[in-house]
């Protein structure tokens, strides 16, 4: 049993490293997108403000479980 765990350990470590990398990438990209949308909402022209507001209100209005199913499938 211990040999199976030791055999799988490098694969698990690789998966963990990949998970950390993807998480970091998503955090950075979402931070950039959030800042750009926030600046557009506050300082942008009226059509951009309306578009950002509609997008934000739509996403906030959808229950999280529905969003999870939508993203998963």
mmCIF file of the N, C-alpha and C atoms, coordinates in Angstrom:
data_MODEL
# 
_entry.id   MODEL 
# 
loop_
_atom_site.group_PDB 
_atom_site.id 
_atom_site.type_symbol 
_atom_site.label_atom_id 
_atom_site.label_alt_id 
_atom_site.label_comp_id 
_atom_site.label_asym_id 
_atom_site.label_entity_id 
_atom_site.label_seq_id 
_atom_site.pdbx_PDB_ins_code 
_atom_site.Cartn_x 
_atom_site.Cartn_y 
_atom_site.Cartn_z 
_atom_site.occupancy 
_atom_site.B_iso_or_equiv 
_atom_site.pdbx_formal_charge 
_atom_site.auth_seq_id 
_atom_site.auth_comp_id 
_atom_site.auth_asym_id 
_atom_site.auth_atom_id 
_atom_site.pdbx_PDB_model_num 
ATOM 1   N N  . UNK A 1 1  ? 0.821   -1.186 0.000   1.00 0.00 ? 1  UNK A N  1 
ATOM 2   C CA . UNK A 1 1  ? 0.000   0.000  0.000   1.00 0.00 ? 1  UNK A CA 1 
ATOM 3   C C  . UNK A 1 1  ? 0.871   1.259  0.000   1.00 0.00 ? 1  UNK A C  1 
ATOM 4   N N  . UNK A 1 2  ? 1.922   1.263  0.798   1.00 0.00 ? 2  UNK A N  1 
ATOM 5   C CA . UNK A 1 2  ? 2.809   2.414  0.847   1.00 0.00 ? 2  UNK A CA 1 
ATOM 6   C C  . UNK A 1 2  ? 3.514   2.615  -0.491  1.00 0.00 ? 2  UNK A C  1 
ATOM 7   N N  . UNK A 1 3  ? 3.819   1.536  -1.180  1.00 0.00 ? 3  UNK A N  1 
ATOM 8   C CA . UNK A 1 3  ? 4.480   1.665  -2.479  1.00 0.00 ? 3  UNK A CA 1 
ATOM 9   C C  . UNK A 1 3  ? 3.554   2.327  -3.501  1.00 0.00 ? 3  UNK A C  1 
ATOM 10  N N  . UNK A 1 4  ? 2.261   2.044  -3.416  1.00 0.00 ? 4  UNK A N  1 
ATOM 11  C CA . UNK A 1 4  ? 1.310   2.692  -4.322  1.00 0.00 ? 4  UNK A CA 1 
ATOM 12  C C  . UNK A 1 4  ? 1.215   4.188  -4.039  1.00 0.00 ? 4  UNK A C  1 
ATOM 13  N N  . UNK A 1 5  ? 1.242   4.549  -2.771  1.00 0.00 ? 5  UNK A N  1 
ATOM 14  C CA . UNK A 1 5  ? 1.197   5.963  -2.409  1.00 0.00 ? 5  UNK A CA 1 
ATOM 15  C C  . UNK A 1 5  ? 2.461   6.666  -2.882  1.00 0.00 ? 5  UNK A C  1 
ATOM 16  N N  . UNK A 1 6  ? 3.603   6.040  -2.676  1.00 0.00 ? 6  UNK A N  1 
ATOM 17  C CA . UNK A 1 6  ? 4.861   6.632  -3.122  1.00 0.00 ? 6  UNK A CA 1 
ATOM 18  C C  . UNK A 1 6  ? 4.927   6.723  -4.643  1.00 0.00 ? 6  UNK A C  1 
ATOM 19  N N  . UNK A 1 7  ? 4.327   5.764  -5.331  1.00 0.00 ? 7  UNK A N  1 
ATOM 20  C CA . UNK A 1 7  ? 4.279   5.809  -6.793  1.00 0.00 ? 7  UNK A CA 1 
ATOM 21  C C  . UNK A 1 7  ? 3.411   6.973  -7.270  1.00 0.00 ? 7  UNK A C  1 
ATOM 22  N N  . UNK A 1 8  ? 2.308   7.211  -6.579  1.00 0.00 ? 8  UNK A N  1 
ATOM 23  C CA . UNK A 1 8  ? 1.368   8.248  -7.002  1.00 0.00 ? 8  UNK A CA 1 
ATOM 24  C C  . UNK A 1 8  ? 1.784   9.644  -6.557  1.00 0.00 ? 8  UNK A C  1 
ATOM 25  N N  . UNK A 1 9  ? 2.687   9.754  -5.620  1.00 0.00 ? 9  UNK A N  1 
ATOM 26  C CA . UNK A 1 9  ? 3.063   11.043 -5.051  1.00 0.00 ? 9  UNK A CA 1 
ATOM 27  C C  . UNK A 1 9  ? 3.573   12.048 -6.088  1.00 0.00 ? 9  UNK A C  1 
ATOM 28  N N  . UNK A 1 10 ? 4.439   11.678 -7.033  1.00 0.00 ? 10 UNK A N  1 
ATOM 29  C CA . UNK A 1 10 ? 4.862   12.662 -8.040  1.00 0.00 ? 10 UNK A CA 1 
ATOM 30  C C  . UNK A 1 10 ? 3.706   13.154 -8.913  1.00 0.00 ? 10 UNK A C  1 
ATOM 31  N N  . UNK A 1 11 ? 2.777   12.274 -9.229  1.00 0.00 ? 11 UNK A N  1 
ATOM 32  C CA . UNK A 1 11 ? 1.620   12.683 -10.021 1.00 0.00 ? 11 UNK A CA 1 
ATOM 33  C C  . UNK A 1 11 ? 0.740   13.651 -9.236  1.00 0.00 ? 11 UNK A C  1 
ATOM 34  N N  . UNK A 1 12 ? 0.555   13.361 -7.957  1.00 0.00 ? 12 UNK A N  1 
ATOM 35  C CA . UNK A 1 12 ? -0.234  14.247 -7.107  1.00 0.00 ? 12 UNK A CA 1 
ATOM 36  C C  . UNK A 1 12 ? 0.449   15.604 -6.948  1.00 0.00 ? 12 UNK A C  1 
ATOM 37  N N  . UNK A 1 13 ? 1.757   15.601 -6.797  1.00 0.00 ? 13 UNK A N  1 
ATOM 38  C CA . UNK A 1 13 ? 2.494   16.859 -6.671  1.00 0.00 ? 13 UNK A CA 1 
ATOM 39  C C  . UNK A 1 13 ? 2.399   17.675 -7.957  1.00 0.00 ? 13 UNK A C  1 
ATOM 40  N N  . UNK A 1 14 ? 2.475   17.001 -9.094  1.00 0.00 ? 14 UNK A N  1 
ATOM 41  C CA . UNK A 1 14 ? 2.324   17.701 -10.369 1.00 0.00 ? 14 UNK A CA 1 
ATOM 42  C C  . UNK A 1 14 ? 0.941   18.301 -10.527 1.00 0.00 ? 14 UNK A C  1 
ATOM 43  N N  . UNK A 1 15 ? -0.069  17.546 -10.137 1.00 0.00 ? 15 UNK A N  1 
ATOM 44  C CA . UNK A 1 15 ? -1.434  18.065 -10.193 1.00 0.00 ? 15 UNK A CA 1 
ATOM 45  C C  . UNK A 1 15 ? -1.641  19.232 -9.250  1.00 0.00 ? 15 UNK A C  1 
ATOM 46  N N  . UNK A 1 16 ? -1.033  19.157 -8.073  1.00 0.00 ? 16 UNK A N  1 
ATOM 47  C CA . UNK A 1 16 ? -1.127  20.253 -7.112  1.00 0.00 ? 16 UNK A CA 1 
ATOM 48  C C  . UNK A 1 16 ? -0.461  21.513 -7.654  1.00 0.00 ? 16 UNK A C  1 
ATOM 49  N N  . UNK A 1 17 ? 0.709   21.354 -8.264  1.00 0.00 ? 17 UNK A N  1 
ATOM 50  C CA . UNK A 1 17 ? 1.411   22.501 -8.846  1.00 0.00 ? 17 UNK A CA 1 
ATOM 51  C C  . UNK A 1 17 ? 0.595   23.113 -9.980  1.00 0.00 ? 17 UNK A C  1 
ATOM 52  N N  . UNK A 1 18 ? 0.000   22.276 -10.806 1.00 0.00 ? 18 UNK A N  1 
ATOM 53  C CA . UNK A 1 18 ? -0.834  22.777 -11.891 1.00 0.00 ? 18 UNK A CA 1 
ATOM 54  C C  . UNK A 1 18 ? -2.054  23.511 -11.348 1.00 0.00 ? 18 UNK A C  1 
ATOM 55  N N  . UNK A 1 19 ? -2.657  22.994 -10.294 1.00 0.00 ? 19 UNK A N  1 
ATOM 56  C CA . UNK A 1 19 ? -3.803  23.649 -9.672  1.00 0.00 ? 19 UNK A CA 1 
ATOM 57  C C  . UNK A 1 19 ? -3.418  25.021 -9.132  1.00 0.00 ? 19 UNK A C  1 
ATOM 58  N N  . UNK A 1 20 ? -2.263  25.114 -8.484  1.00 0.00 ? 20 UNK A N  1 
ATOM 59  C CA . UNK A 1 20 ? -1.802  26.410 -7.986  1.00 0.00 ? 20 UNK A CA 1 
ATOM 60  C C  . UNK A 1 20 ? -1.547  27.388 -9.127  1.00 0.00 ? 20 UNK A C  1 
ATOM 61  N N  . UNK A 1 21 ? -0.961  26.915 -10.204 1.00 0.00 ? 21 UNK A N  1 
ATOM 62  C CA . UNK A 1 21 ? -0.671  27.763 -11.362 1.00 0.00 ? 21 UNK A CA 1 
ATOM 63  C C  . UNK A 1 21 ? -1.961  28.285 -11.989 1.00 0.00 ? 21 UNK A C  1 
ATOM 64  N N  . UNK A 1 22 ? -2.928  27.420 -12.196 1.00 0.00 ? 22 UNK A N  1 
ATOM 65  C CA . UNK A 1 22 ? -4.202  27.835 -12.785 1.00 0.00 ? 22 UNK A CA 1 
ATOM 66  C C  . UNK A 1 22 ? -4.929  28.801 -11.854 1.00 0.00 ? 22 UNK A C  1 
ATOM 67  N N  . UNK A 1 23 ? -4.888  28.538 -10.557 1.00 0.00 ? 23 UNK A N  1 
ATOM 68  C CA . UNK A 1 23 ? -5.531  29.429 -9.589  1.00 0.00 ? 23 UNK A CA 1 
ATOM 69  C C  . UNK A 1 23 ? -4.902  30.817 -9.621  1.00 0.00 ? 23 UNK A C  1 
ATOM 70  N N  . UNK A 1 24 ? -3.595  30.880 -9.657  1.00 0.00 ? 24 UNK A N  1 
ATOM 71  C CA . UNK A 1 24 ? -2.907  32.166 -9.722  1.00 0.00 ? 24 UNK A CA 1 
ATOM 72  C C  . UNK A 1 24 ? -3.257  32.904 -11.009 1.00 0.00 ? 24 UNK A C  1 
ATOM 73  N N  . UNK A 1 25 ? -3.286  32.195 -12.115 1.00 0.00 ? 25 UNK A N  1 
ATOM 74  C CA . UNK A 1 25 ? -3.629  32.799 -13.394 1.00 0.00 ? 25 UNK A CA 1 
ATOM 75  C C  . UNK A 1 25 ? -5.050  33.357 -13.382 1.00 0.00 ? 25 UNK A C  1 
ATOM 76  N N  . UNK A 1 26 ? -5.988  32.603 -12.834 1.00 0.00 ? 26 UNK A N  1 
ATOM 77  C CA . UNK A 1 26 ? -7.379  33.050 -12.775 1.00 0.00 ? 26 UNK A CA 1 
ATOM 78  C C  . UNK A 1 26 ? -7.522  34.266 -11.868 1.00 0.00 ? 26 UNK A C  1 
ATOM 79  N N  . UNK A 1 27 ? -6.817  34.283 -10.752 1.00 0.00 ? 27 UNK A N  1 
ATOM 80  C CA . UNK A 1 27 ? -6.889  35.433 -9.846  1.00 0.00 ? 27 UNK A CA 1 
ATOM 81  C C  . UNK A 1 27 ? -6.359  36.690 -10.535 1.00 0.00 ? 27 UNK A C  1 
ATOM 82  N N  . UNK A 1 28 ? -5.242  36.578 -11.222 1.00 0.00 ? 28 UNK A N  1 
ATOM 83  C CA . UNK A 1 28 ? -4.658  37.738 -11.904 1.00 0.00 ? 28 UNK A CA 1 
ATOM 84  C C  . UNK A 1 28 ? -5.579  38.225 -13.021 1.00 0.00 ? 28 UNK A C  1 
ATOM 85  N N  . UNK A 1 29 ? -6.084  37.304 -13.844 1.00 0.00 ? 29 UNK A N  1 
ATOM 86  C CA . UNK A 1 29 ? -6.962  37.706 -14.942 1.00 0.00 ? 29 UNK A CA 1 
ATOM 87  C C  . UNK A 1 29 ? -8.269  38.307 -14.440 1.00 0.00 ? 29 UNK A C  1 
ATOM 88  N N  . UNK A 1 30 ? -8.834  37.739 -13.381 1.00 0.00 ? 30 UNK A N  1 
ATOM 89  C CA . UNK A 1 30 ? -10.086 38.283 -12.857 1.00 0.00 ? 30 UNK A CA 1 
ATOM 90  C C  . UNK A 1 30 ? -9.862  39.634 -12.188 1.00 0.00 ? 30 UNK A C  1 
ATOM 91  N N  . UNK A 1 31 ? -8.707  39.835 -11.580 1.00 0.00 ? 31 UNK A N  1 
ATOM 92  C CA . UNK A 1 31 ? -8.389  41.136 -11.005 1.00 0.00 ? 31 UNK A CA 1 
ATOM 93  C C  . UNK A 1 31 ? -8.294  42.195 -12.098 1.00 0.00 ? 31 UNK A C  1 
ATOM 94  N N  . UNK A 1 32 ? -7.627  41.867 -13.180 1.00 0.00 ? 32 UNK A N  1 
ATOM 95  C CA . UNK A 1 32 ? -7.514  42.798 -14.302 1.00 0.00 ? 32 UNK A CA 1 
ATOM 96  C C  . UNK A 1 32 ? -8.892  43.093 -14.888 1.00 0.00 ? 32 UNK A C  1 
ATOM 97  N N  . UNK A 1 33 ? -9.685  42.055 -15.110 1.00 0.00 ? 33 UNK A N  1 
ATOM 98  C CA . UNK A 1 33 ? -11.026 42.257 -15.666 1.00 0.00 ? 33 UNK A CA 1 
ATOM 99  C C  . UNK A 1 33 ? -11.893 43.075 -14.717 1.00 0.00 ? 33 UNK A C  1 
ATOM 100 N N  . UNK A 1 34 ? -11.814 42.810 -13.429 1.00 0.00 ? 34 UNK A N  1 
ATOM 101 C CA . UNK A 1 34 ? -12.613 43.555 -12.460 1.00 0.00 ? 34 UNK A CA 1 
ATOM 102 C C  . UNK A 1 34 ? -12.237 45.020 -12.400 1.00 0.00 ? 34 UNK A C  1 
ATOM 103 N N  . UNK A 1 35 ? -10.943 45.300 -12.448 1.00 0.00 ? 35 UNK A N  1 
ATOM 104 C CA . UNK A 1 35 ? -10.502 46.698 -12.431 1.00 0.00 ? 35 UNK A CA 1 
ATOM 105 C C  . UNK A 1 35 ? -10.965 47.408 -13.695 1.00 0.00 ? 35 UNK A C  1 
ATOM 106 N N  . UNK A 1 36 ? -10.819 46.764 -14.842 1.00 0.00 ? 36 UNK A N  1 
ATOM 107 C CA . UNK A 1 36 ? -11.255 47.391 -16.094 1.00 0.00 ? 36 UNK A CA 1 
ATOM 108 C C  . UNK A 1 36 ? -12.764 47.628 -16.107 1.00 0.00 ? 36 UNK A C  1 
ATOM 109 N N  . UNK A 1 37 ? -13.534 46.649 -15.652 1.00 0.00 ? 37 UNK A N  1 
ATOM 110 C CA . UNK A 1 37 ? -14.986 46.836 -15.604 1.00 0.00 ? 37 UNK A CA 1 
ATOM 111 C C  . UNK A 1 37 ? -15.369 47.909 -14.588 1.00 0.00 ? 37 UNK A C  1 
ATOM 112 N N  . UNK A 1 38 ? -14.684 47.952 -13.462 1.00 0.00 ? 38 UNK A N  1 
ATOM 113 C CA . UNK A 1 38 ? -14.969 48.977 -12.462 1.00 0.00 ? 38 UNK A CA 1 
ATOM 114 C C  . UNK A 1 38 ? -14.652 50.374 -12.959 1.00 0.00 ? 38 UNK A C  1 
ATOM 115 N N  . UNK A 1 39 ? -13.523 50.524 -13.630 1.00 0.00 ? 39 UNK A N  1 
ATOM 116 C CA . UNK A 1 39 ? -13.171 51.827 -14.198 1.00 0.00 ? 39 UNK A CA 1 
ATOM 117 C C  . UNK A 1 39 ? -14.171 52.211 -15.283 1.00 0.00 ? 39 UNK A C  1 
ATOM 118 N N  . UNK A 1 40 ? -14.574 51.242 -16.095 1.00 0.00 ? 40 UNK A N  1 
ATOM 119 C CA . UNK A 1 40 ? -15.580 51.525 -17.119 1.00 0.00 ? 40 UNK A CA 1 
ATOM 120 C C  . UNK A 1 40 ? -16.912 51.921 -16.521 1.00 0.00 ? 40 UNK A C  1 
ATOM 121 N N  . UNK A 1 41 ? -17.256 51.322 -15.395 1.00 0.00 ? 41 UNK A N  1 
ATOM 122 C CA . UNK A 1 41 ? -18.522 51.643 -14.734 1.00 0.00 ? 41 UNK A CA 1 
ATOM 123 C C  . UNK A 1 41 ? -18.503 53.047 -14.147 1.00 0.00 ? 41 UNK A C  1 
ATOM 124 N N  . UNK A 1 42 ? -17.374 53.465 -13.619 1.00 0.00 ? 42 UNK A N  1 
ATOM 125 C CA . UNK A 1 42 ? -17.307 54.771 -12.959 1.00 0.00 ? 42 UNK A CA 1 
ATOM 126 C C  . UNK A 1 42 ? -16.997 55.897 -13.942 1.00 0.00 ? 42 UNK A C  1 
ATOM 127 N N  . UNK A 1 43 ? -16.046 55.672 -14.841 1.00 0.00 ? 43 UNK A N  1 
ATOM 128 C CA . UNK A 1 43 ? -15.559 56.754 -15.689 1.00 0.00 ? 43 UNK A CA 1 
ATOM 129 C C  . UNK A 1 43 ? -15.928 56.623 -17.164 1.00 0.00 ? 43 UNK A C  1 
ATOM 130 N N  . UNK A 1 44 ? -16.540 55.535 -17.561 1.00 0.00 ? 44 UNK A N  1 
ATOM 131 C CA . UNK A 1 44 ? -16.800 55.303 -18.973 1.00 0.00 ? 44 UNK A CA 1 
ATOM 132 C C  . UNK A 1 44 ? -17.975 56.100 -19.507 1.00 0.00 ? 44 UNK A C  1 
ATOM 133 N N  . UNK A 1 45 ? -18.113 56.105 -20.821 1.00 0.00 ? 45 UNK A N  1 
ATOM 134 C CA . UNK A 1 45 ? -19.280 56.757 -21.415 1.00 0.00 ? 45 UNK A CA 1 
ATOM 135 C C  . UNK A 1 45 ? -20.558 55.988 -21.068 1.00 0.00 ? 45 UNK A C  1 
ATOM 136 N N  . UNK A 1 46 ? -21.676 56.626 -21.299 1.00 0.00 ? 46 UNK A N  1 
ATOM 137 C CA . UNK A 1 46 ? -22.966 56.061 -20.880 1.00 0.00 ? 46 UNK A CA 1 
ATOM 138 C C  . UNK A 1 46 ? -23.226 54.655 -21.433 1.00 0.00 ? 46 UNK A C  1 
ATOM 139 N N  . UNK A 1 47 ? -23.015 54.388 -22.729 1.00 0.00 ? 47 UNK A N  1 
ATOM 140 C CA . UNK A 1 47 ? -23.290 53.019 -23.207 1.00 0.00 ? 47 UNK A CA 1 
ATOM 141 C C  . UNK A 1 47 ? -22.425 51.957 -22.522 1.00 0.00 ? 47 UNK A C  1 
ATOM 142 N N  . UNK A 1 48 ? -21.178 52.289 -22.239 1.00 0.00 ? 48 UNK A N  1 
ATOM 143 C CA . UNK A 1 48 ? -20.302 51.343 -21.543 1.00 0.00 ? 48 UNK A CA 1 
ATOM 144 C C  . UNK A 1 48 ? -20.774 51.138 -20.110 1.00 0.00 ? 48 UNK A C  1 
ATOM 145 N N  . UNK A 1 49 ? -21.151 52.208 -19.431 1.00 0.00 ? 49 UNK A N  1 
ATOM 146 C CA . UNK A 1 49 ? -21.668 52.088 -18.065 1.00 0.00 ? 49 UNK A CA 1 
ATOM 147 C C  . UNK A 1 49 ? -22.913 51.232 -18.030 1.00 0.00 ? 49 UNK A C  1 
ATOM 148 N N  . UNK A 1 50 ? -23.812 51.425 -18.983 1.00 0.00 ? 50 UNK A N  1 
ATOM 149 C CA . UNK A 1 50 ? -25.044 50.625 -19.027 1.00 0.00 ? 50 UNK A CA 1 
ATOM 150 C C  . UNK A 1 50 ? -24.719 49.159 -19.274 1.00 0.00 ? 50 UNK A C  1 
ATOM 151 N N  . UNK A 1 51 ? -23.793 48.910 -20.192 1.00 0.00 ? 51 UNK A N  1 
ATOM 152 C CA . UNK A 1 51 ? -23.424 47.522 -20.504 1.00 0.00 ? 51 UNK A CA 1 
ATOM 153 C C  . UNK A 1 51 ? -22.806 46.829 -19.291 1.00 0.00 ? 51 UNK A C  1 
ATOM 154 N N  . UNK A 1 52 ? -21.908 47.517 -18.612 1.00 0.00 ? 52 UNK A N  1 
ATOM 155 C CA . UNK A 1 52 ? -21.278 46.931 -17.430 1.00 0.00 ? 52 UNK A CA 1 
ATOM 156 C C  . UNK A 1 52 ? -22.312 46.718 -16.336 1.00 0.00 ? 52 UNK A C  1 
ATOM 157 N N  . UNK A 1 53 ? -23.215 47.666 -16.151 1.00 0.00 ? 53 UNK A N  1 
ATOM 158 C CA . UNK A 1 53 ? -24.251 47.544 -15.120 1.00 0.00 ? 53 UNK A CA 1 
ATOM 159 C C  . UNK A 1 53 ? -25.184 46.375 -15.429 1.00 0.00 ? 53 UNK A C  1 
ATOM 160 N N  . UNK A 1 54 ? -25.589 46.228 -16.680 1.00 0.00 ? 54 UNK A N  1 
ATOM 161 C CA . UNK A 1 54 ? -26.472 45.114 -17.062 1.00 0.00 ? 54 UNK A CA 1 
ATOM 162 C C  . UNK A 1 54 ? -25.760 43.783 -16.843 1.00 0.00 ? 54 UNK A C  1 
ATOM 163 N N  . UNK A 1 55 ? -24.498 43.692 -17.255 1.00 0.00 ? 55 UNK A N  1 
ATOM 164 C CA . UNK A 1 55 ? -23.725 42.463 -17.051 1.00 0.00 ? 55 UNK A CA 1 
ATOM 165 C C  . UNK A 1 55 ? -23.608 42.136 -15.567 1.00 0.00 ? 55 UNK A C  1 
ATOM 166 N N  . UNK A 1 56 ? -23.247 43.126 -14.779 1.00 0.00 ? 56 UNK A N  1 
ATOM 167 C CA . UNK A 1 56 ? -23.062 42.918 -13.343 1.00 0.00 ? 56 UNK A CA 1 
ATOM 168 C C  . UNK A 1 56 ? -24.368 42.511 -12.667 1.00 0.00 ? 56 UNK A C  1 
ATOM 169 N N  . UNK A 1 57 ? -25.444 43.203 -12.965 1.00 0.00 ? 57 UNK A N  1 
ATOM 170 C CA . UNK A 1 57 ? -26.730 42.873 -12.340 1.00 0.00 ? 57 UNK A CA 1 
ATOM 171 C C  . UNK A 1 57 ? -27.239 41.507 -12.784 1.00 0.00 ? 57 UNK A C  1 
ATOM 172 N N  . UNK A 1 58 ? -26.977 41.143 -14.033 1.00 0.00 ? 58 UNK A N  1 
ATOM 173 C CA . UNK A 1 58 ? -27.400 39.829 -14.527 1.00 0.00 ? 58 UNK A CA 1 
ATOM 174 C C  . UNK A 1 58 ? -26.645 38.716 -13.811 1.00 0.00 ? 58 UNK A C  1 
ATOM 175 N N  . UNK A 1 59 ? -25.334 38.844 -13.719 1.00 0.00 ? 59 UNK A N  1 
ATOM 176 C CA . UNK A 1 59 ? -24.530 37.818 -13.054 1.00 0.00 ? 59 UNK A CA 1 
ATOM 177 C C  . UNK A 1 59 ? -24.883 37.731 -11.574 1.00 0.00 ? 59 UNK A C  1 
ATOM 178 N N  . UNK A 1 60 ? -25.090 38.867 -10.932 1.00 0.00 ? 60 UNK A N  1 
ATOM 179 C CA . UNK A 1 60 ? -25.453 38.857 -9.511  1.00 0.00 ? 60 UNK A CA 1 
ATOM 180 C C  . UNK A 1 60 ? -26.841 38.278 -9.279  1.00 0.00 ? 60 UNK A C  1 
ATOM 181 N N  . UNK A 1 61 ? -27.725 38.402 -10.255 1.00 0.00 ? 61 UNK A N  1 
ATOM 182 C CA . UNK A 1 61 ? -29.094 37.934 -10.090 1.00 0.00 ? 61 UNK A CA 1 
ATOM 183 C C  . UNK A 1 61 ? -29.273 36.443 -10.310 1.00 0.00 ? 61 UNK A C  1 
ATOM 184 N N  . UNK A 1 62 ? -28.297 35.790 -10.933 1.00 0.00 ? 62 UNK A N  1 
ATOM 185 C CA . UNK A 1 62 ? -28.401 34.357 -11.194 1.00 0.00 ? 62 UNK A CA 1 
ATOM 186 C C  . UNK A 1 62 ? -27.898 33.602 -9.965  1.00 0.00 ? 62 UNK A C  1 
ATOM 187 N N  . UNK A 1 63 ? -28.648 32.639 -9.461  1.00 0.00 ? 63 UNK A N  1 
ATOM 188 C CA . UNK A 1 63 ? -28.180 31.876 -8.297  1.00 0.00 ? 63 UNK A CA 1 
ATOM 189 C C  . UNK A 1 63 ? -26.862 31.155 -8.595  1.00 0.00 ? 63 UNK A C  1 
ATOM 190 N N  . UNK A 1 64 ? -26.045 31.017 -7.575  1.00 0.00 ? 64 UNK A N  1 
ATOM 191 C CA . UNK A 1 64 ? -24.705 30.441 -7.740  1.00 0.00 ? 64 UNK A CA 1 
ATOM 192 C C  . UNK A 1 64 ? -24.768 28.998 -8.232  1.00 0.00 ? 64 UNK A C  1 
ATOM 193 N N  . UNK A 1 65 ? -25.773 28.251 -7.818  1.00 0.00 ? 65 UNK A N  1 
ATOM 194 C CA . UNK A 1 65 ? -25.881 26.864 -8.270  1.00 0.00 ? 65 UNK A CA 1 
ATOM 195 C C  . UNK A 1 65 ? -26.129 26.802 -9.775  1.00 0.00 ? 65 UNK A C  1 
ATOM 196 N N  . UNK A 1 66 ? -26.946 27.699 -10.289 1.00 0.00 ? 66 UNK A N  1 
ATOM 197 C CA . UNK A 1 66 ? -27.197 27.744 -11.733 1.00 0.00 ? 66 UNK A CA 1 
ATOM 198 C C  . UNK A 1 66 ? -25.913 28.109 -12.468 1.00 0.00 ? 66 UNK A C  1 
ATOM 199 N N  . UNK A 1 67 ? -25.160 29.071 -11.944 1.00 0.00 ? 67 UNK A N  1 
ATOM 200 C CA . UNK A 1 67 ? -23.884 29.429 -12.570 1.00 0.00 ? 67 UNK A CA 1 
ATOM 201 C C  . UNK A 1 67 ? -22.905 28.262 -12.560 1.00 0.00 ? 67 UNK A C  1 
ATOM 202 N N  . UNK A 1 68 ? -22.882 27.513 -11.454 1.00 0.00 ? 68 UNK A N  1 
ATOM 203 C CA . UNK A 1 68 ? -21.983 26.362 -11.382 1.00 0.00 ? 68 UNK A CA 1 
ATOM 204 C C  . UNK A 1 68 ? -22.362 25.301 -12.406 1.00 0.00 ? 68 UNK A C  1 
ATOM 205 N N  . UNK A 1 69 ? -23.653 25.026 -12.576 1.00 0.00 ? 69 UNK A N  1 
ATOM 206 C CA . UNK A 1 69 ? -24.080 24.068 -13.594 1.00 0.00 ? 69 UNK A CA 1 
ATOM 207 C C  . UNK A 1 69 ? -23.751 24.581 -14.991 1.00 0.00 ? 69 UNK A C  1 
ATOM 208 N N  . UNK A 1 70 ? -23.943 25.875 -15.225 1.00 0.00 ? 70 UNK A N  1 
ATOM 209 C CA . UNK A 1 70 ? -23.665 26.457 -16.535 1.00 0.00 ? 70 UNK A CA 1 
ATOM 210 C C  . UNK A 1 70 ? -22.177 26.346 -16.872 1.00 0.00 ? 70 UNK A C  1 
ATOM 211 N N  . UNK A 1 71 ? -21.317 26.634 -15.909 1.00 0.00 ? 71 UNK A N  1 
ATOM 212 C CA . UNK A 1 71 ? -19.874 26.562 -16.144 1.00 0.00 ? 71 UNK A CA 1 
ATOM 213 C C  . UNK A 1 71 ? -19.425 25.113 -16.286 1.00 0.00 ? 71 UNK A C  1 
ATOM 214 N N  . UNK A 1 72 ? -19.996 24.213 -15.484 1.00 0.00 ? 72 UNK A N  1 
ATOM 215 C CA . UNK A 1 72 ? -19.571 22.814 -15.504 1.00 0.00 ? 72 UNK A CA 1 
ATOM 216 C C  . UNK A 1 72 ? -19.967 22.122 -16.802 1.00 0.00 ? 72 UNK A C  1 
ATOM 217 N N  . UNK A 1 73 ? -21.190 22.348 -17.251 1.00 0.00 ? 73 UNK A N  1 
ATOM 218 C CA . UNK A 1 73 ? -21.663 21.677 -18.454 1.00 0.00 ? 73 UNK A CA 1 
ATOM 219 C C  . UNK A 1 73 ? -21.511 22.608 -19.613 1.00 0.00 ? 73 UNK A C  1 
# 
